[in-house]
């Protein structure tokens, strides 16, 4: 029978049912027992019997001590496990005949047993003889042989034997017994014994309710007994049970039988007499599992793999085609491979072989065992199958020579496991799936399978749940598939749960999956579970890999750089890279780009759960995150110092114990800041523990340039708000004041002046109370520029005068220069143009003396405004264009857009409306999404003036109308100016 367990070295040709009277006999198809003749032998303790069973089932090969320890105790053996194994072996030797239990190569083996010495071998031989009898049409003899084989079972196989190996074997032997039973019952029905079979099948379906083949036989037996209604009821019960337990429909064979019963198909009637089967045709295995009916998407992968398989048969003289798919557990490798294999069946008319190699589990399939199964499936007699791996592989290749066979090797551990199983000739092809990339498989076409696209994920979810339930809640369905990380297994589980619960809505499921701490627990249905899939991969990691997996999962953010990962793990860069690449090879980690790594969202949740469960001591989790925070703070402080020479902020930051990166020039430093922005801000949001909060807020302050880039301003603002709340909850005035400085800066840049004014005022109060001078300086400077925007010029002058004095007392010359330039703009608004030019020039000179390129651009911006008011348009344009160049080079989108706006104002004043319109249009584009509505309103006003100057008054009216709506919403004084522009003008 296909799939039956074999013990080749103990198998003997012919029948093995007449054991010698005084020979040793063993039983494993029940309690593990031994006899000498009719006398039972003492086999010792449960562990000793487990050792005996492992040796008997070892297929005649030597079991090493390590293998036996793993078989008896699994991954956590006792400290004296090796000594215990030796003791058990010694005791068994005394009970058994001399020379039976031998020691060799550091392990043990059982040799020299006679025919029929093991009940399992007897059952195998009886099953083989039954197969042959059935093939010749002798159903009576075949049934008798199978009954004799089944009678050898004496309760549960390996009963009372502990250990993971025994548990695996119990499941395997029970599965084989059920297969023998199904074959015998099938022959019972063929011989017209349907009435007798009903009672046995009823009991079996009660004991094994999800076994569809038994249900199918029961339906047929009932139908042939004239009980059609009961047969249909069995189908209805089966369909309901499968939906409730697994969220799936009955397989096609069961559905077809139901239809045939409904149609009273005459072919279902019992055969009048057993008909001899025709001579067996050449064996053509068709072992592919069924393809899922709701296969969705993956079109490019299907086409790519199909093309590779086609090349094996379409190109004369081509070598064997091998495609190896790798990907995270649950990404759909098996589903895709089976789907592609079914599509290619016509190209491989001599058969398709399939095996699950169990590579992700604790006991991967042995290649020699798989080869034995393949050879039998290809028609090779048991007696012709050799024992060694090399001989079996050679015979396998010989049998396939001249045939066109497709081999699907699913769930492979590594290339070494796969190589002996590959066909060796043209015309054949192999599909391999694995969690590791098969880089060691020479000539293989490698495919990395990623998660589904959002559209594919939604389509799969819809096919399982039903369009009528998904369509009204499409947004909730998108939330569900996003929470599943677009992982096919997770989507299938979530959809199956929903499909089986008609009272749930999609929104209910989405709400359940929204809780990250419960998400993995929610993603399980029947024997399918995302967590269990990840557990298999985690169990394959060594100690160092497992630690890295756990700790890296603690960090938020879309990905992590190699240098940051080295900080988390407290390892050198080279060692960290080797370690992370090994995790990439297992598909538990992804390589997002050279030097950057990321987790799938669900894998990250699982890694964190492992860290909470396994990381010892627990304090190491906090230490890892503290190192990451220190790394970011130290590096960001260095970037800030390069961008702002002489700025005293870096001297006021919390010290970092872990070193950061060092950069030689401002461009590389700035590149680091923007590439790390999202991960850096995520680290800040995570760092609210009492020992991390101050460093986190200082990191936010040191990266304040992110607010002006536009790309990260919203995330920066949200992070600032959360850290302000954390500091307030901790009653830490110093830290709250610093968080408020970052918030006020962001809000004034986006035009929310009242909010920014309140925050800067509170920051000044708290910092003053905490004796923290630098936030006082920054808050005063911001209050001055906010007062300028609000038209409160005298208040602004007071704030900025205080800011200048405060910066001077702190020895912060860049801060002093900033306040001088801001004061220049106050004086300009008050009509004091000469003072404005002088102050702006003074501030710009100070920046230039410090080689402060970025802040020097802010000085030139202020100077350009003052020179424009003075009517010195050429000088003003030169200064503004210098500022524009630096802002563009520094990725400061806000100030790039504002420089273009000021150039548009200058062009209007200089009588160049066409150029003004161009600059204003570009400014609008640049400021989209940043700078706030107030600035957009100002640009629209200037654009309208420029358009009027070039005769496009209709467009100008539209611009002014939009600007008016903005200013009225903000309730600012600029609204009146725009209303005046919109009033019809009297015609002279």
HELIX and SHEET records of a PDB file:
HELIX    1   1 UNK A    8  UNK A   10  5                                   3    
HELIX    2   2 UNK A   46  UNK A   56  1                                  11    
HELIX    3   3 UNK A   65  UNK A   73  1                                   9    
HELIX    4   4 UNK A   81  UNK A   95  1                                  15    
HELIX    5   5 UNK A  119  UNK A  135  1                                  17    
HELIX    6   6 UNK A  139  UNK A  151  1                                  13    
HELIX    7   7 UNK A  164  UNK A  190  1                                  27    
HELIX    8   8 UNK A  194  UNK A  207  1                                  14    
HELIX    9   9 UNK A  212  UNK A  224  1                                  13    
HELIX   10  10 UNK A  228  UNK A  245  1                                  18    
HELIX   11  11 UNK A  252  UNK A  262  1                                  11    
HELIX   12  12 UNK A  266  UNK A  268  5                                   3    
HELIX   13  13 UNK A  299  UNK A  314  1                                  16    
HELIX   14  14 UNK A  333  UNK A  343  1                                  11    
HELIX   15  15 UNK A  345  UNK A  347  5                                   3    
HELIX   16  16 UNK A  367  UNK A  377  1                                  11    
HELIX   17  17 UNK A  382  UNK A  384  5                                   3    
HELIX   18  18 UNK A  389  UNK A  400  1                                  12    
HELIX   19  19 UNK A  415  UNK A  419  1                                   5    
HELIX   20  20 UNK A  454  UNK A  465  1                                  12    
HELIX   21  21 UNK A  467  UNK A  470  1                                   4    
HELIX   22  22 UNK A  471  UNK A  473  5                                   3    
HELIX   23  23 UNK A  474  UNK A  483  1                                  10    
HELIX   24  24 UNK A  488  UNK A  499  1                                  12    
HELIX   25  25 UNK A  506  UNK A  514  1                                   9    
HELIX   26  26 UNK A  516  UNK A  522  1                                   7    
HELIX   27  27 UNK A  530  UNK A  539  1                                  10    
HELIX   28  28 UNK A  543  UNK A  552  1                                  10    
HELIX   29  29 UNK A  562  UNK A  569  1                                   8    
HELIX   30  30 UNK A  573  UNK A  585  1                                  13    
HELIX   31  31 UNK A  601  UNK A  614  1                                  14    
HELIX   32  32 UNK A  619  UNK A  643  1                                  25    
HELIX   33  33 UNK A  648  UNK A  652  5                                   5    
HELIX   34  34 UNK A  666  UNK A  675  1                                  10    
HELIX   35  35 UNK A  677  UNK A  686  1                                  10    
HELIX   36  36 UNK A  693  UNK A  702  1                                  10    
HELIX   37  37 UNK A  706  UNK A  709  1                                   4    
HELIX   38  38 UNK A  713  UNK A  729  1                                  17    
HELIX   39  39 UNK A  733  UNK A  749  1                                  17    
HELIX   40  40 UNK A  753  UNK A  770  1                                  18    
HELIX   41  41 UNK A  773  UNK A  789  1                                  17    
HELIX   42  42 UNK A  793  UNK A  810  1                                  18    
HELIX   43  43 UNK A  813  UNK A  829  1                                  17    
HELIX   44  44 UNK A  833  UNK A  849  1                                  17    
HELIX   45  45 UNK A  853  UNK A  869  1                                  17    
HELIX   46  46 UNK A  873  UNK A  889  1                                  17    
HELIX   47  47 UNK A  893  UNK A  909  1                                  17    
HELIX   48  48 UNK A  913  UNK A  926  1                                  14    
HELIX   49  49 UNK A  932  UNK A  949  1                                  18    
HELIX   50  50 UNK A  953  UNK A  970  1                                  18    
HELIX   51  51 UNK A  974  UNK A  982  1                                   9    
SHEET    1   A 3 UNK A  24  UNK A  27  0                                        
SHEET    2   A 3 UNK A  33  UNK A  36 -1                                        
SHEET    3   A 3 UNK A  39  UNK A  41 -1                                        
SHEET    1   B 3 UNK A  63  UNK A  64  0                                        
SHEET    2   B 3 UNK A 107  UNK A 110 -1                                        
SHEET    3   B 3 UNK A 101  UNK A 104 -1                                        
SHEET    1   C 5 UNK A 352  UNK A 356  0                                        
SHEET    2   C 5 UNK A 406  UNK A 412  1                                        
SHEET    3   C 5 UNK A 429  UNK A 434  1                                        
SHEET    4   C 5 UNK A 321  UNK A 326  1                                        
SHEET    5   C 5 UNK A 445  UNK A 448  1                                        
SHEET    1   D 2 UNK A 524  UNK A 525  0                                        
SHEET    2   D 2 UNK A 528  UNK A 529 -1                                        
SHEET    1   E 3 UNK A 560  UNK A 561  0                                        
SHEET    2   E 3 UNK A 596  UNK A 598 -1                                        
SHEET    3   E 3 UNK A 590  UNK A 593 -1                                        
END                                                                             
